[in-house]
Amino acid sequence: MSALDWDREGLIWPHREASSFVTVGRARWHVQRMGSGPPLLLLHGTGASVHSWRGLMPLLAQNHTVIAPDLPRHAFTTGHDAYAMSLPAMGREIAGLLSELCIQPKAIIGHSAGAAIALQMALDHGFAGPVIGLNSALRPFPGPFAQIFPAVAKALFINPLVPRIFTGSIDLVGGTERFLWRSTHSRIDAEGLACYRTLLKHPGHAGGALAMMANWDLPGLRSRMGTVRNPVLLVHGTKDPAIPLEWAKDAARWLADARLDELAGLGHLAHEEAPEKVARLIADYLAEHK
């Protein structure tokens, strides 16, 4: 399935002027860059895109060079093999992009599944700087669900009709705003809603998100988390229904050098709801770990 069209759907994307396209092998990455100073890498979560950083990115860019790609098979990034979407493979793809850009980030900030990729970068690609996880998806599903969930996602992914069925059903569940509220308990601005609406209605993007879920292996990451030596800050909205706060507390205990900061009353998209609060927490943590 094709990606979104930059000259059509991309016309509404925040910070469009900061966008460029970078070719690495057969892949064509959509990347946004802004600011100057020590580089920070921003990794969005499953089913999102660089638009999720629209509020936070300019704040971080006041003191840093900020780099944010669309993940493989998400939004405007194309050319990645659908079956090369495992967590280790995603880490390799991001490492290849950074090599092409000649960038060595001082810190990696990941939202949800992006935090898992950040830890994979630390484990497999020598990244030794701070990792900041926002509503991090690090804890495997409990019990047999750890095995059942990827199997179900894979079964859905191999059915080419499923992404189209999913994108066609958004309006049946009350539209984008209601869907996001039920799944994240976050209230976001109209600009963000317009981007999510575009993504959720696009079969190619939905297929990329399904491919990512079908190949995800959080139990494998969990078995190695105790060996992570990076300083890790976990920032978590207390009202997140997708990743309960207790799961974030578990992840903090599994890491050797981790701190958990709670954002009261915010949901899974806390960094979109309150970018100023999140920016302050990030700035303070980076100042402690120069």
Helices and strands as residue ranges (DSSP letters): G 9-12, G 16-18, E 19-24, E 27-35, E 39-43, G 50-53, H 56-60, E 65-69, H 87-101, E 107-111, H 113-124, E 131-134, H 145-157, H 162-169, G 171-173, H 175-184, H 190-200, H 203-214, H 218-222, G 225-227, E 232-237, H 245-254, E 258-263, H 270-273, H 275-288
